[in-house]
Each structure stands twice: as C-alpha cells, then as structure tokens.
C-alpha cells in the first residue's frame, strides 16, 4: 500500500470517528475546513459565550519542500526548508486560532506536539482552554513551492499547466473546531471588527504596488498602539510603513526588519507592535506594498494575521478618540515653493526662483545613492554666482524606505536675497517612472521640493523671470549634448566689453567640450576657451568654466561650441557641473 493511500485511509478514519464523536456529543462543529488546494488561505470565525475547553482536530505538514528534480527519498533526507530565494517558507499546511479582539494567536498546530510521519505530515487531536470571546480560525495551505510546476498528461490534453502541484498532499489537510458556541457565517465582517473600534488610522487591504497614506492630528499628547505587518528581510523592506511629523517630515516611528519580529508563516512575514505616546501635533501614516506576497496572493505561507497586513494606529484609551482628527496627507505639499517631484529616468529638471529677503526653506529630497555616491539627487545653484548653495549628499540622507539605496534628505537651508535655480537629475534606472527594486515610502516625492519654514516667508519667493536675463543675451548655445558642433551669430554695434560665460569639459591642460568666438568676416578666432583660462565649475574636476569679460570691436561674430562623445547634458559620465543647465556658452551684452 502506498504512503499516499495509507494517509488517505487514515484521514477518512479520522473524519468518520470525528463525525461519530460530534453526533454522540450533540455538539456541532464551530469550524470545519476540508478539501484544500496547494495554494490557499481560509478563515472562519466563531463566538464562545462561556469559557471552555474546545476540541481541535487538524492535519497539516511541516516545511520540508521537495527538492526540484530530486527523488522523494533524497528530498526527505535533506529536508529542504527553503524556496528558490533562500527564505524560509513556513509550514506547508498550518492551522491556528486568533483572538479577534487582541489579534494574538491562542493556538497553532505548528507549536503543538503531534504525530508526524516521515514526509512531514502532522496529525493533531486535542483540546485547548479558551475564555469567552470571538475568535478567528485560519488555515494556510502552501504545500507547493512557487516554482513547483508539475504537468500531467491530463493537463497536456487540456493544453494547460497547473501553477502549483503537491501530488495530492493538500487534499489531506483538515481543520475542525468543536465547542459550545456560534459559528459566524460572515467571517469577513467579524474579522477584526472589535479591534478596529478604537483605530484612528487603518492602512490595510492594500492592492499590490499600492501606496496609501493618512494624516491625523492629535489635540493633546496621546498614547497610541502601532500595529504593522509587512514583508522585510535583513537588507530591504518590501511591504512596510512609517509615521512622520507632517510639518517637519521627521520620522517618528518606522517598520523595518530590525524593529520587527516574525509574524508567523514565511520568515519574511514581519510584525511590529508597540505603544508610544505622541505629543500633540500633525502626523502622517504611510504604508507601501510591492507587487507580490500580500493578501491578494501569498507566494509563501501567510502571516498569523493576514487581514491586518498593513498598518493600524489605535488609541489605547478609548476616551482619547475625540482628540484625534484625520485629514488628507499629500507627499508633495501643495504650498511648496518649488516642486521637482515624480522625476523619471534620465531626466534633468530645473526651476528658478527669486528671493526678495532672507528666508529659511526646508529642502525635501528623495533619490538613489550608496556610500560610493548619489545617482539621483538634487542641488541648488546661486544664479548670479553660478555656485551651489546646497547639494544632496549621501552623508546627509537617511534610508527612504524599500531598497537600501533609496535615500531621503530633509534639512533647512538659508537663502539670501537673490536668484536661484533648483536642479534634479536621474540616471537611467530606478526612479518614479519604474522602480527596479523596493520602492521608497513617498515615491511621488522622488526629486527635490522646497517648502517655506515659516508660512509668512512664502510671499518672499517668486518665480525667476528669465526674460530679464534673456534681454541681455547676445547669443546662447546651452544644453549642449555629445558630438555637438553648434554655432550662433551676433553683432556688436560698437566697440564694447561683453561678458562670456562658458562651461565645458577639460583635464590635464586640454579641453574636450569648449567654446570660441570667430570674426564672421575674417574667420579669425578672437576668443577661445582654453584650459588655462578656466576654473573648476563644480562637480567632477573635469568640469571647467570661464566667466569673464572679452573686448570686441564693432562687427559681426560667430559663437561656436564643440563637444566630444561623452559627458554632456545628454549623459553625464561623472558628476555634472554646478550650473549644468547652462552647459555650453552664453554671451551677454555689456551693461549700461
């Protein structure tokens, strides 16, 4: 007799004996779960009106997944407990009971002594003492690894393949609870209803790839319970959240691997639960999901509390509920002075402002970087001196959620009266357009945003009027790309000193991207951007600039610019210059 046939006969005997016992005791089953698929989570709810010892029957299986392509005996001996990613998947068949009011596990098959055969199949039959209350019974049937595709002749005839196959293992799974109480037919409504009564924020039920946020205000210092369940490993978080001060963007609490514990099921299921006292103020709670392993489709064993995958914020004292108000939180503030947000791949954005009096601005920047340097980042340039007044560096950032390379900066910068350009650049991957690893918390903020520290200072900032600058331009060749050979003509009516501002590439005494001016009639070069005449333009040492006065007799001239095949506004292969938007050359008419 095969092991499978023996187990099926054993299961039939358990079912028949269990049914006979129920009839004899005249006690109906509060929970009965049978006929599982290899990839399924079920939940039932029941109420106990009085404390009692309930009877439990359960059949499950431990975490030994068969090795792909290996004989069953070899797999059994080695006992593979991991999937192809190397993370523990949890038990293939597991049952547990949760107290609906506290969300705590009161019984679990995995933690109880039971009969286990050589294939890891476990039979349990016993009792557990529970107080009166409402409970949720769960079963997680994840008896086939995600990539365990097994095609049968029947499948081939039907021209289809099954995504999950466990050779009939899940058909043996069983979960039955017997006691004096009432089954709750509408389990979806019963799940967590008592727990939610004191919730002020509920970021649960998210869809794959969704990011959800809620603002809440506390009129007085309040003790709150923070309860979050998500997906994280030691290096990265995939489904995670945090709470920030909505005014300063300071992080108040966060969910990650190191600040969480195992949430049941697969090892990557993580839970954080704590009680903190938050001062009066404005806060925002945010939770983010990636595109896999969530309540819509677990790709490994689910957590103990799958309905609360996400974040819940509750007041500890129900009387404090009146001191809490919720409001719509937006990642990018509507009253921002500058908002270069939601930036995609291979972009260079710039926006100018004029500041009429000294002010403090809060710079919010989200980008990509490692200790070796930043790949997506922002900076601010004084438009008059062409020098940076702030740059987003790795050392001033903190983890922005998701992949470790997501970096967030929030700092205050003093701006004196003058003109400024706010800039942001990205490389060719991992941006708001398309994340190639875990997305950051406030992904819409990817870029750089300026906010006035004091609301009254908003009136001191206005858009930069480039028309005033353009009125003084004789010729301009900017935004130069690779292999450029550009020209523009201009005329000087009378002998004059003109201002020439040029940025190019050069090193070791030679220029590779550079400008010059020719007399249009004679083709004689009257000025040339040589390495000796330039100074460092910020960023990489090879960024060079000339900003000076050139004397020109009256006449017609040709402004020229030539670049080689690399390092330009088309694609910087090193750090770009401070004033990257003016890469090229501009000739200004003399000031009167």
Secondary structure, DSSP 4 states (H G I P E B T S, - for coil): --HHHHHHHHHHHHHHHHHHHHHHHT--EEEEE----SEEEEEEEEEESS-EEEEEEEEEE-S-PPPTTS-HHHHHHHT--B-TTS-B---SEEEEEEETTT--EEEEGGGS--EE-TT-EEEEEEEEEE-SEEEEEEEEEE-S-TT-----HHHHHTT---S---TTGGGG-EEEEE-SSEEES-HHHHTTTTGGGGEEEEEESPPTT-EEEEEEEESS-EEEEEEEEEEE-SS-EEEEEEEEETTT--EEEE--STT-EE-SSSTTEEEEEEEEEEPSEEEEEEEE--SSSBTTB-SSPPPTTGGG-EEEEEESSGGGGGGEEEE---SS-TT-SEEE-S--TT-EEEEEEEESS-EEEEEEEEEEEETTEEEEEEEEEETTT--EEEE--GGG-EE-SSSTTEEEEEEEEEE-SEEEEEEEE--SSSBTTB-SSPPPTTGGGBEEEEEESSGGGGGGEEE--HHHHHTTEEEEEES--TT-EEEEEEEESSSEEEEEEEEEEEETTEEEEEEEEEETTT--EEEE--GGG-EE-SSSTTEEEEEEEEEE-SEEEEEEEE--SSSBTTB-SSPPPTTGGG-EEEEEPPP-
